[in-house]
């Protein structure tokens, strides 16, 4: 398989997955966590909360919102969706970088 075929395959796999997970994660997980945070009187996050599931450094209070509440309201399904979302974002980003580097679409 040539590099062009590999990049095309990555686009075929990761682009729909990235688009689907972007919509699904924000509709299901982010909405649930935002409701839980609003019930405590805290403003919902203004950035992508999926990093707070996996990186302890981003769980602390920041100038945007209190990140300690994200793992408190996270369900198992939220963690699975966040993992798939991060994986698809990483794969789509790598596909874009490879396409630009190898100039696949001339």
N, CA, C and O atoms as a Tinker XYZ file with bonds, in Angstrom:
   424  protein
     1  N      0.859000   -1.183000    0.000000    73     2
     2  CA     0.000000    0.000000    0.000000    64     1     3
     3  C      0.901000    1.242000    0.000000    63     2     4     5
     4  O      1.846000    1.346000    0.782000    81     3
     5  N      0.589000    2.151000   -0.875000    73     3     6
     6  CA     1.364000    3.389000   -0.962000    64     5     7
     7  C      0.939000    4.351000    0.147000    63     6     8     9
     8  O     -0.071000    4.145000    0.819000    81     7
     9  N      1.724000    5.392000    0.319000    73     7    10
    10  CA     1.405000    6.387000    1.349000    64     9    11
    11  C      0.107000    7.115000    1.004000    63    10    12    13
    12  O     -0.651000    7.494000    1.897000    81    11
    13  N     -0.149000    7.311000   -0.295000    73    11    14
    14  CA    -1.402000    7.958000   -0.695000    64    13    15
    15  C     -2.605000    7.109000   -0.306000    63    14    16    17
    16  O     -3.612000    7.628000    0.175000    81    15
    17  N     -2.494000    5.798000   -0.518000    73    15    18
    18  CA    -3.572000    4.903000   -0.135000    64    17    19
    19  C     -3.781000    4.866000    1.368000    63    18    20    21
    20  O     -4.912000    4.794000    1.850000    81    19
    21  N     -2.679000    4.914000    2.103000    73    19    22
    22  CA    -2.767000    4.919000    3.561000    64    21    23
    23  C     -3.435000    6.191000    4.068000    63    22    24    25
    24  O     -4.272000    6.136000    4.970000    81    23
    25  N     -3.072000    7.332000    3.495000    73    23    26
    26  CA    -3.685000    8.600000    3.905000    64    25    27
    27  C     -5.161000    8.620000    3.539000    63    26    28    29
    28  O     -5.979000    9.111000    4.317000    81    27
    29  N     -5.517000    8.099000    2.377000    73    27    30
    30  CA    -6.930000    8.022000    1.989000    64    29    31
    31  C     -7.705000    7.136000    2.954000    63    30    32    33
    32  O     -8.820000    7.471000    3.354000    81    31
    33  N     -7.115000    6.013000    3.326000    73    31    34
    34  CA    -7.763000    5.116000    4.283000    64    33    35
    35  C     -7.956000    5.798000    5.633000    63    34    36    37
    36  O     -8.999000    5.647000    6.269000    81    35
    37  N     -6.943000    6.551000    6.066000    73    35    38
    38  CA    -7.077000    7.277000    7.331000    64    37    39
    39  C     -8.206000    8.299000    7.258000    63    38    40    41
    40  O     -8.966000    8.451000    8.215000    81    39
    41  N     -8.323000    9.002000    6.131000    73    39    42
    42  CA    -9.414000    9.962000    5.979000    64    41    43
    43  C    -10.771000    9.263000    5.977000    63    42    44    45
    44  O    -11.726000    9.757000    6.577000    81    43
    45  N    -10.857000    8.122000    5.308000    73    43    46
    46  CA   -12.125000    7.391000    5.245000    64    45    47
    47  C    -12.541000    6.910000    6.632000    63    46    48    49
    48  O    -13.730000    6.904000    6.952000    81    47
    49  N    -11.587000    6.511000    7.450000    73    47    50
    50  CA   -11.896000    6.008000    8.788000    64    49    51
    51  C    -12.116000    7.140000    9.781000    63    50    52    53
    52  O    -13.121000    7.158000   10.492000    81    51
    53  N    -11.184000    8.083000    9.833000    73    51    54
    54  CA   -11.186000    9.054000   10.926000    64    53    55
    55  C    -12.075000   10.268000   10.703000    63    54    56    57
    56  O    -12.562000   10.844000   11.675000    81    55
    57  N    -12.304000   10.677000    9.468000    73    55    58
    58  CA   -13.133000   11.868000    9.270000    64    57    59
    59  C    -14.583000   11.640000    9.705000    63    58    60    61
    60  O    -15.111000   12.451000   10.465000    81    59
    61  N    -15.250000   10.566000    9.254000    73    59    62
    62  CA   -16.621000   10.351000    9.754000    64    61    63
    63  C    -16.674000   10.085000   11.259000    63    62    64    65
    64  O    -17.593000   10.536000   11.943000    81    63
    65  N    -15.678000    9.348000   11.771000    73    63    66
    66  CA   -15.646000    9.077000   13.207000    64    65    67
    67  C    -15.468000   10.367000   13.996000    63    66    68    69
    68  O    -16.121000   10.563000   15.020000    81    67
    69  N    -14.595000   11.240000   13.529000    73    67    70
    70  CA   -14.373000   12.525000   14.193000    64    69    71
    71  C    -15.641000   13.374000   14.177000    63    70    72    73
    72  O    -16.013000   13.945000   15.202000    81    71
    73  N    -16.303000   13.463000   13.036000    73    71    74
    74  CA   -17.527000   14.268000   12.947000    64    73    75
    75  C    -18.636000   13.696000   13.825000    63    74    76    77
    76  O    -19.341000   14.442000   14.505000    81    75
    77  N    -18.789000   12.375000   13.811000    73    75    78
    78  CA   -19.810000   11.730000   14.637000    64    77    79
    79  C    -19.528000   11.924000   16.120000    63    78    80    81
    80  O    -20.434000   12.255000   16.885000    81    79
    81  N    -18.291000   11.723000   16.529000    73    79    82
    82  CA   -17.963000   11.834000   17.949000    64    81    83
    83  C    -18.004000   13.277000   18.436000    63    82    84    85
    84  O    -18.311000   13.525000   19.602000    81    83
    85  N    -17.701000   14.226000   17.565000    73    83    86
    86  CA   -17.814000   15.627000   17.957000    64    85    87
    87  C    -19.255000   15.949000   18.322000    63    86    88    89
    88  O    -19.517000   16.566000   19.355000    81    87
    89  N    -20.177000   15.534000   17.483000    73    87    90
    90  CA   -21.590000   15.796000   17.762000    64    89    91
    91  C    -22.085000   14.975000   18.951000    63    90    92    93
    92  O    -22.760000   15.505000   19.833000    81    91
    93  N    -21.755000   13.698000   18.978000    73    91    94
    94  CA   -22.270000   12.803000   20.010000    64    93    95
    95  C    -21.722000   13.139000   21.392000    63    94    96    97
    96  O    -22.475000   13.159000   22.366000    81    95
    97  N    -20.428000   13.400000   21.488000    73    95    98
    98  CA   -19.838000   13.691000   22.790000    64    97    99
    99  C    -20.415000   14.968000   23.379000    63    98   100   101
   100  O    -20.736000   15.018000   24.567000    81    99
   101  N    -20.546000   15.985000   22.564000    73    99   102
   102  CA   -21.046000   17.249000   23.095000    64   101   103
   103  C    -22.543000   17.205000   23.389000    63   102   104   105
   104  O    -23.016000   17.911000   24.280000    81   103
   105  N    -23.286000   16.392000   22.660000    73   103   106
   106  CA   -24.722000   16.258000   22.922000    64   105   107
   107  C    -25.009000   15.419000   24.159000    63   106   108   109
   108  O    -25.926000   15.734000   24.918000    81   107
   109  N    -24.248000   14.367000   24.369000    73   107   110
   110  CA   -24.528000   13.433000   25.460000    64   109   111
   111  C    -23.744000   13.802000   26.717000    63   110   112   113
   112  O    -24.336000   14.135000   27.744000    81   111
   113  N    -22.436000   13.746000   26.643000    73   111   114
   114  CA   -21.604000   13.907000   27.839000    64   113   115
   115  C    -21.518000   15.342000   28.321000    63   114   116   117
   116  O    -21.731000   15.618000   29.501000    81   115
   117  N    -21.209000   16.252000   27.416000    73   115   118
   118  CA   -21.037000   17.647000   27.835000    64   117   119
   119  C    -22.342000   18.223000   28.367000    63   118   120   121
   120  O    -22.330000   19.000000   29.322000    81   119
   121  N    -23.457000   17.854000   27.765000    73   119   122
   122  CA   -24.746000   18.355000   28.246000    64   121   123
   123  C    -25.051000   17.818000   29.645000    63   122   124   125
   124  O    -25.542000   18.556000   30.498000    81   123
   125  N    -24.763000   16.543000   29.882000    73   123   126
   126  CA   -25.011000   15.940000   31.195000    64   125   127
   127  C    -24.149000   16.595000   32.272000    63   126   128   129
   128  O    -24.645000   16.933000   33.347000    81   127
   129  N    -22.876000   16.772000   31.988000    73   127   130
   130  CA   -21.969000   17.363000   32.973000    64   129   131
   131  C    -22.311000   18.830000   33.202000    63   130   132   133
   132  O    -22.234000   19.315000   34.331000    81   131
   133  N    -22.684000   19.532000   32.153000    73   131   134
   134  CA   -23.070000   20.942000   32.312000    64   133   135
   135  C    -24.289000   21.084000   33.212000    63   134   136   137
   136  O    -24.347000   21.992000   34.042000    81   135
   137  N    -25.264000   20.188000   33.053000    73   135   138
   138  CA   -26.446000   20.229000   33.925000    64   137   139
   139  C    -26.064000   19.963000   35.380000    63   138   140   141
   140  O    -26.572000   20.619000   36.289000    81   139
   141  N    -25.175000   19.006000   35.594000    73   139   142
   142  CA   -24.733000   18.713000   36.955000    64   141   143
   143  C    -23.987000   19.876000   37.583000    63   142   144   145
   144  O    -24.151000   20.157000   38.770000    81   143
   145  N    -23.176000   20.544000   36.796000    73   143   146
   146  CA   -22.427000   21.688000   37.312000    64   145   147
   147  C    -23.350000   22.868000   37.583000    63   146   148   149
   148  O    -23.166000   23.587000   38.565000    81   147
   149  N    -24.338000   23.071000   36.722000    73   147   150
   150  CA   -25.288000   24.163000   36.939000    64   149   151
   151  C    -26.129000   23.922000   38.183000    63   150   152   153
   152  O    -26.552000   24.877000   38.834000    81   151
   153  N    -26.381000   22.651000   38.528000    73   151   154
   154  CA   -27.156000   22.364000   39.735000    64   153   155
   155  C    -26.403000   22.774000   41.000000    63   154   156   157
   156  O    -27.021000   23.027000   42.034000    81   155
   157  N    -25.074000   22.841000   40.924000    73   155   158
   158  CA   -24.273000   23.301000   42.056000    64   157   159
   159  C    -23.986000   24.793000   41.988000    63   158   160   161
   160  O    -23.292000   25.336000   42.848000    81   159
   161  N    -24.514000   25.452000   40.975000    73   159   162
   162  CA   -24.315000   26.891000   40.849000    64   161   163
   163  C    -23.005000   27.294000   40.202000    63   162   164   165
   164  O    -22.590000   28.448000   40.309000    81   163
   165  N    -22.346000   26.354000   39.531000    73   163   166
   166  CA   -21.082000   26.634000   38.847000    64   165   167
   167  C    -21.369000   26.767000   37.359000    63   166   168   169
   168  O    -22.164000   26.006000   36.808000    81   167
   169  N    -20.732000   27.722000   36.713000    73   167   170
   170  CA   -20.909000   27.883000   35.275000    64   169   171
   171  C    -20.354000   26.667000   34.543000    63   170   172   173
   172  O    -19.322000   26.127000   34.943000    81   171
   173  N    -21.023000   26.229000   33.476000    73   171   174
   174  CA   -20.521000   25.075000   32.727000    64   173   175
   175  C    -19.211000   25.419000   32.020000    63   174   176   177
   176  O    -18.913000   26.593000   31.799000    81   175
   177  N    -18.438000   24.408000   31.669000    73   175   178
   178  CA   -17.148000   24.648000   31.033000    64   177   179
   179  C    -17.292000   25.329000   29.678000    63   178   180   181
   180  O    -18.236000   25.063000   28.933000    81   179
   181  N    -16.348000   26.206000   29.370000    73   179   182
   182  CA   -16.363000   26.892000   28.081000    64   181   183
   183  C    -15.332000   26.298000   27.133000    63   182   184   185
   184  O    -15.093000   26.860000   26.064000    81   183
   185  N    -14.721000   25.191000   27.489000    73   183   186
   186  CA   -13.776000   24.509000   26.616000    64   185   187
   187  C    -14.090000   23.025000   26.637000    63   186   188   189
   188  O    -15.004000   22.589000   27.337000    81   187
   189  N    -13.359000   22.272000   25.899000    73   187   190
   190  CA   -13.613000   20.849000   25.749000    64   189   191
   191  C    -13.286000   20.114000   27.045000    63   190   192   193
   192  O    -12.138000   20.117000   27.489000    81   191
   193  N    -14.281000   19.490000   27.646000    73   191   194
   194  CA   -14.113000   18.871000   28.960000    64   193   195
   195  C    -13.538000   17.466000   28.906000    63   194   196   197
   196  O    -13.255000   16.891000   29.957000    81   195
   197  N    -13.354000   16.894000   27.728000    73   195   198
   198  CA   -12.891000   15.501000   27.682000    64   197   199
   199  C    -11.462000   15.354000   28.177000    63   198   200   201
   200  O    -11.075000   14.261000   28.591000    81   199
   201  N    -10.666000   16.411000   28.148000    73   199   202
   202  CA    -9.303000   16.315000   28.664000    64   201   203
   203  C     -9.297000   16.175000   30.184000    63   202   204   205
   204  O     -8.358000   15.610000   30.745000    81   203
   205  N    -10.307000   16.669000   30.842000    73   203   206
   206  CA   -10.397000   16.558000   32.294000    64   205   207
   207  C    -10.608000   15.142000   32.782000    63   206   208   209
   208  O    -10.345000   14.844000   33.947000    81   207
   209  N    -11.081000   14.259000   31.908000    73   207   210
   210  CA   -11.263000   12.860000   32.292000    64   209   211
   211  C     -9.931000   12.138000   32.436000    63   210   212   213
   212  O     -9.750000   11.329000   33.346000    81   211
   213  N     -9.006000   12.432000   31.540000    73   211   214
   214  CA    -7.796000   11.634000   31.427000    64   213   215
   215  C     -6.536000   12.301000   31.968000    63   214   216   217
   216  O     -5.584000   11.610000   32.330000    81   215
   217  N     -6.515000   13.618000   32.029000    73   215   218
   218  CA    -5.310000   14.318000   32.451000    64   217   219
   219  C     -5.574000   15.013000   33.781000    63   218   220   221
   220  O     -6.325000   15.987000   33.839000    81   219
   221  N     -4.958000   14.515000   34.843000    73   219   222
   222  CA    -5.210000   15.050000   36.185000    64   221   223
   223  C     -4.782000   16.501000   36.308000    63   222   224   225
   224  O     -5.317000   17.238000   37.136000    81   223
   225  N     -3.840000   16.912000   35.506000    73   223   226
   226  CA    -3.367000   18.295000   35.559000    64   225   227
   227  C     -4.487000   19.285000   35.219000    63   226   228   229
   228  O     -4.504000   20.400000   35.740000    81   227
   229  N     -5.409000   18.889000   34.361000    73   227   230
   230  CA    -6.485000   19.779000   33.919000    64   229   231
   231  C     -7.738000   19.646000   34.767000    63   230   232   233
   232  O     -8.774000   20.217000   34.425000    81   231
   233  N     -7.666000   18.906000   35.861000    73   231   234
   234  CA    -8.829000   18.743000   36.733000    64   233   235
   235  C     -8.930000   19.817000   37.795000    63   234   236   237
   236  O     -9.951000   19.908000   38.477000    81   235
   237  N     -7.932000   20.606000   37.950000    73   235   238
   238  CA    -7.949000   21.640000   38.979000    64   237   239
   239  C     -8.733000   22.857000   38.534000    63   238   240   241
   240  O     -9.154000   22.950000   37.381000    81   239
   241  N     -8.926000   23.782000   39.447000    73   239   242
   242  CA    -9.628000   25.012000   39.074000    64   241   243
   243  C     -8.769000   25.868000   38.144000    63   242   244   245
   244  O     -7.578000   26.062000   38.387000    81   243
   245  N     -9.378000   26.367000   37.097000    73   243   246
   246  CA    -8.701000   27.249000   36.150000    64   245   247
   247  C     -9.462000   28.561000   36.081000    63   246   248   249
   248  O    -10.485000   28.732000   36.743000    81   247
   249  N     -8.962000   29.482000   35.281000    73   247   250
   250  CA    -9.660000   30.750000   35.140000    64   249   251
   251  C    -10.951000   30.610000   34.346000    63   250   252   253
   252  O    -11.781000   31.519000   34.364000    81   251
   253  N    -11.143000   29.486000   33.645000    73   251   254
   254  CA   -12.360000   29.284000   32.866000    64   253   255
   255  C    -13.481000   28.652000   33.690000    63   254   256   257
   256  O    -14.635000   29.071000   33.593000    81   255
   257  N    -13.146000   27.648000   34.499000    73   255   258
   258  CA   -14.145000   26.976000   35.336000    64   257   259
   259  C    -13.426000   26.074000   36.325000    63   258   260   261
   260  O    -12.210000   25.897000   36.251000    81   259
   261  N    -14.182000   25.510000   37.242000    73   259   262
   262  CA   -13.626000   24.608000   38.251000    64   261   263
   263  C    -13.590000   23.191000   37.685000    63   262   264   265
   264  O    -14.624000   22.528000   37.604000    81   263
   265  N    -12.423000   22.733000   37.301000    73   263   266
   266  CA   -12.276000   21.430000   36.667000    64   265   267
   267  C    -12.449000   20.254000   37.596000    63   266   268   269
   268  O    -12.525000   19.115000   37.134000    81   267
   269  N    -12.513000   20.493000   38.896000    73   267   270
   270  CA   -12.686000   19.376000   39.833000    64   269   271
   271  C    -14.069000   18.749000   39.717000    63   270   272   273
   272  O    -14.254000   17.600000   40.120000    81   271
   273  N    -15.029000   19.466000   39.183000    73   271   274
   274  CA   -16.385000   18.932000   39.083000    64   273   275
   275  C    -16.581000   18.032000   37.868000    63   274   276   277
   276  O    -17.559000   17.285000   37.813000    81   275
   277  N    -15.680000   18.084000   36.898000    73   275   278
   278  CA   -15.836000   17.249000   35.705000    64   277   279
   279  C    -15.775000   15.769000   36.055000    63   278   280   281
   280  O    -16.692000   15.041000   35.673000    81   279
   281  N    -14.750000   15.270000   36.762000    73   279   282
   282  CA   -14.757000   13.843000   37.100000    64   281   283
   283  C    -15.854000   13.466000   38.094000    63   282   284   285
   284  O    -16.260000   12.306000   38.162000    81   283
   285  N    -16.326000   14.430000   38.854000    73   283   286
   286  CA   -17.386000   14.143000   39.822000    64   285   287
   287  C    -18.669000   13.727000   39.115000    63   286   288   289
   288  O    -19.364000   12.826000   39.584000    81   287
   289  N    -18.989000   14.362000   38.006000    73   287   290
   290  CA   -20.220000   14.061000   37.280000    64   289   291
   291  C    -20.018000   13.113000   36.107000    63   290   292   293
   292  O    -20.986000   12.784000   35.421000    81   291
   293  N    -18.811000   12.671000   35.858000    73   291   294
   294  CA   -18.541000   11.807000   34.711000    64   293   295
   295  C    -19.058000   10.394000   34.961000    63   294   296   297
   296  O    -18.778000    9.783000   35.992000    81   295
   297  N    -19.808000    9.901000   34.004000    73   295   298
   298  CA   -20.271000    8.520000   34.033000    64   297   299
   299  C    -19.299000    7.663000   33.224000    63   298   300   301
   300  O    -18.397000    8.189000   32.573000    81   299
   301  N    -19.484000    6.357000   33.265000    73   299   302
   302  CA   -18.632000    5.460000   32.486000    64   301   303
   303  C    -18.806000    5.701000   30.999000    63   302   304   305
   304  O    -17.828000    5.692000   30.251000    81   303
   305  N    -20.027000    5.914000   30.564000    73   303   306
   306  CA   -20.273000    6.165000   29.144000    64   305   307
   307  C    -19.608000    7.470000   28.704000    63   306   308   309
   308  O    -19.168000    7.582000   27.560000    81   307
   309  N    -19.532000    8.441000   29.585000    73   307   310
   310  CA   -18.859000    9.696000   29.249000    64   309   311
   311  C    -17.367000    9.477000   29.034000    63   310   312   313
   312  O    -16.769000   10.070000   28.136000    81   311
   313  N    -16.774000    8.631000   29.853000    73   311   314
   314  CA   -15.346000    8.350000   29.710000    64   313   315
   315  C    -15.060000    7.581000   28.428000    63   314   316   317
   316  O    -14.051000    7.830000   27.768000    81   315
   317  N    -15.939000    6.651000   28.070000    73   315   318
   318  CA   -15.765000    5.901000   26.824000    64   317   319
   319  C    -15.912000    6.833000   25.628000    63   318   320   321
   320  O    -15.102000    6.788000   24.702000    81   319
   321  N    -16.934000    7.672000   25.643000    73   319   322
   322  CA   -17.119000    8.626000   24.549000    64   321   323
   323  C    -15.946000    9.595000   24.447000    63   322   324   325
   324  O    -15.523000    9.940000   23.344000    81   323
   325  N    -15.424000   10.032000   25.576000    73   323   326
   326  CA   -14.276000   10.944000   25.564000    64   325   327
   327  C    -13.038000   10.254000   24.998000    63   326   328   329
   328  O    -12.268000   10.871000   24.263000    81   327
   329  N    -12.843000    8.993000   25.331000    73   327   330
   330  CA   -11.700000    8.249000   24.810000    64   329   331
   331  C    -11.797000    8.096000   23.293000    63   330   332   333
   332  O    -10.814000    8.314000   22.585000    81   331
   333  N    -12.963000    7.728000   22.798000    73   331   334
   334  CA   -13.155000    7.588000   21.353000    64   333   335
   335  C    -13.013000    8.944000   20.668000    63   334   336   337
   336  O    -12.453000    9.034000   19.576000    81   335
   337  N    -13.517000    9.990000   21.303000    73   335   338
   338  CA   -13.410000   11.335000   20.743000    64   337   339
   339  C    -11.947000   11.772000   20.636000    63   338   340   341
   340  O    -11.541000   12.311000   19.607000    81   339
   341  N    -11.156000   11.549000   21.679000    73   339   342
   342  CA    -9.737000   11.903000   21.628000    64   341   343
   343  C     -8.989000   11.074000   20.587000    63   342   344   345
   344  O     -8.131000   11.598000   19.876000    81   343
   345  N     -9.309000    9.786000   20.494000    73   343   346
   346  CA    -8.683000    8.914000   19.502000    64   345   347
   347  C     -9.003000    9.379000   18.086000    63   346   348   349
   348  O     -8.113000    9.432000   17.237000    81   347
   349  N    -10.260000    9.714000   17.827000    73   347   350
   350  CA   -10.638000   10.158000   16.484000    64   349   351
   351  C    -10.036000   11.518000   16.155000    63   350   352   353
   352  O     -9.670000   11.767000   15.006000    81   351
   353  N     -9.929000   12.395000   17.137000    73   351   354
   354  CA    -9.307000   13.700000   16.911000    64   353   355
   355  C     -7.831000   13.536000   16.584000    63   354   356   357
   356  O     -7.315000   14.187000   15.675000    81   355
   357  N     -7.158000   12.677000   17.316000    73   355   358
   358  CA    -5.744000   12.422000   17.061000    64   357   359
   359  C     -5.542000   11.796000   15.677000    63   358   360   361
   360  O     -4.652000   12.212000   14.936000    81   359
   361  N     -6.348000   10.816000   15.332000    73   359   362
   362  CA    -6.237000   10.167000   14.024000    64   361   363
   363  C     -6.524000   11.110000   12.877000    63   362   364   365
   364  O     -5.827000   11.084000   11.863000    81   363
   365  N     -7.538000   11.940000   13.019000    73   363   366
   366  CA    -7.869000   12.905000   11.973000    64   365   367
   367  C     -6.767000   13.949000   11.842000    63   366   368   369
   368  O     -6.429000   14.354000   10.729000    81   367
   369  N     -6.207000   14.384000   12.953000    73   367   370
   370  CA    -5.102000   15.349000   12.907000    64   369   371
   371  C     -3.872000   14.769000   12.225000    63   370   372   373
   372  O     -3.220000   15.450000   11.433000    81   371
   373  N     -3.554000   13.518000   12.526000    73   371   374
   374  CA    -2.414000   12.863000   11.879000    64   373   375
   375  C     -2.671000   12.709000   10.387000    63   374   376   377
   376  O     -1.759000   12.897000    9.582000    81   375
   377  N     -3.899000   12.369000   10.006000    73   375   378
   378  CA    -4.230000   12.250000    8.585000    64   377   379
   379  C     -4.066000   13.587000    7.870000    63   378   380   381
   380  O     -3.562000   13.624000    6.747000    81   379
   381  N     -4.478000   14.671000    8.493000    73   379   382
   382  CA    -4.306000   15.994000    7.880000    64   381   383
   383  C     -2.830000   16.351000    7.730000    63   382   384   385
   384  O     -2.418000   16.881000    6.698000    81   383
   385  N     -2.044000   16.064000    8.748000    73   383   386
   386  CA    -0.609000   16.370000    8.687000    64   385   387
   387  C      0.073000   15.541000    7.603000    63   386   388   389
   388  O      0.891000   16.067000    6.848000    81   387
   389  N     -0.252000   14.253000    7.519000    73   387   390
   390  CA     0.341000   13.405000    6.483000    64   389   391
   391  C     -0.073000   13.854000    5.088000    63   390   392   393
   392  O      0.747000   13.851000    4.170000    81   391
   393  N     -1.329000   14.237000    4.921000    73   391   394
   394  CA    -1.789000   14.704000    3.610000    64   393   395
   395  C     -1.075000   15.985000    3.207000    63   394   396   397
   396  O     -0.739000   16.166000    2.036000    81   395
   397  N     -0.842000   16.865000    4.154000    73   395   398
   398  CA    -0.137000   18.109000    3.842000    64   397   399
   399  C      1.350000   17.854000    3.587000    63   398   400   401
   400  O      1.940000   18.464000    2.696000    81   399
   401  N      1.946000   16.970000    4.356000    73   399   402
   402  CA     3.382000   16.712000    4.215000    64   401   403
   403  C      3.708000   16.006000    2.899000    63   402   404   405
   404  O      4.647000   16.392000    2.203000    81   403
   405  N      2.938000   14.981000    2.560000    73   403   406
   406  CA     3.206000   14.215000    1.348000    64   405   407
   407  C      2.492000   14.773000    0.123000    63   406   408   409
   408  O      2.626000   14.222000   -0.970000    81   407
   409  N      1.746000   15.841000    0.285000    73   407   410
   410  CA     1.041000   16.507000   -0.821000    64   409   411
   411  C      0.224000   15.490000   -1.625000    63   410   412   413
   412  O      0.362000   15.375000   -2.843000    81   411
   413  N     -0.615000   14.770000   -0.915000    73   411   414
   414  CA    -1.393000   13.686000   -1.503000    64   413   415
   415  C     -2.408000   14.200000   -2.512000    63   414   416   417
   416  O     -2.585000   13.601000   -3.573000    81   415
   417  N     -3.067000   15.290000   -2.195000    73   415   418
   418  CA    -4.128000   15.821000   -3.056000    64   417   419
   419  C     -3.573000   16.968000   -3.884000    63   418   420   421
   420  O     -3.698000   18.132000   -3.506000    81   419
   421  N     -2.958000   16.638000   -5.017000    73   419   422
   422  CA    -2.341000   17.658000   -5.871000    64   421   423
   423  C     -3.322000   18.241000   -6.842000    63   422   424
   424  O     -2.963000   19.113000   -7.633000    81   423
